[in-house]
Structures are given as C-alpha cells and as structure tokens.
Amino acid sequence: MLCEIYSDKKFLLASQSPRRQELLKGLDIDFEIVKIEADESFPEHLVREEITEFISKTKSESFRPLDSDEILITADTLVWLENEILGKPKNQEEAIQMLSLLSDSTHEVFTSVTVKSIRNIITFSDTTQVTFSPISEDEINYYIENYKPFDKAGAYGIQEWIGFAKIFRIQGCYYNVMGLPLHKLYSVLESNEF
C-alpha cells in the first residue's frame, strides 16, 4: 500500500478542489493542502491534454523548492467540446450556455497530473468521454440554482444531481471527470520512483 511505501514521505496536494482532496484521501495517504499562485494561461497552439499538461507542469514549477521528504501533486482538468474549451463559468449566464451546449451530446474531459519530488517529476494525462441526455431549460436552471457549479469545468459535477439524472454514458475513468484519475495516479506512485 502507498502508506507503507511512502511512510517517510510527506505528500503535498496543490489543489483547493474539495473533490480532489476527497479522492486523494481515498488512496489512504496523508497529505497537506498547499496553495500555489500560478499563471494558468497557455500557448494558443496547444489543444486537448496538451493544455492540461502544460498548466499542471506550470503549477508544479511555480511551487517553492521541495524538501527531500516531500512529494508535490498538481493537476488541471478541462472539458473539451467540438474543439472548444469549457472552463469554469464566470456567472449564471455562462453556466447556462455551457450546459445547453453539453445537452444531448458527448464531450471529453482531460485531466493531467504532475507528481514531483527532488528525485523525479512525472506528468501524465487521462481522458474520459461523457454523454449527456437532453437537458431542459428548467433542469439547467434547477441545477445551477441548487448546486452553483461555478467552480467546476464545464459547469457541472458528475457526482451531483445533474450527473445522476442526465449522464447516461461514460467511457473511461469516472474519477478523472471529478478531477483526479486515481487508477493512473496509484500506478505512478506505486512505481516508487519518488
């Protein structure tokens, strides 16, 4: 188990996302939440997981130098629909627009994770396809009013009402859509290269 492999290490999770924090706890490792101020802009020629990989690495590089017993985890997630990024909505109008676009269609969710220690740095990505059934205007308004998804890429959380009611197919890792592809992260950490 990871807690045994890394009994002499301290994990640092650079994410304010309650979902990522909850998911990492599921791997039974202790960690401290740290804050990173990083520029999340990216070169215009990047697409899909190239964007999330770039931002995840940038977050990692923006952190202070690590101590010998520290392992830093950074991540970035985006929703990709018809060659467009659906980021976090700035307001209710943007959330309505995003959910209207996602209605009755399939999109991709990309998450990239960077794991860094003084010994090594590894960045990896995962992709999940998510298909929504049609979402009515009333359902969109209900979801936004009750769940306020303004801190979520694509204006939705798969683990909330809209996911239960309106997502009828996913291809790939469920946890990737929540923001942390746990099976890949576990595999990378299990390699004990940190």
Buried (B, 14 or more C-beta within 10 A) or exposed (E): EBEEBBEEBBBBBBBEBEBBBBBBEEBEBEBEEBEBEBEEEBEEEEEBBBBBBBBBBBBBEBBEEBEEEBBBBBBBBBBBBEEEBBBBBEEBEBBBBBBEBBBEEBBBBBBBBBBBBEEEBBBBBBBBEBBBEEBEEEBBBBBBEEBEBBEBBBBBBBBBBBBEBBBEEBEBBBBBBBBBBBEBBBEBBEEEEB
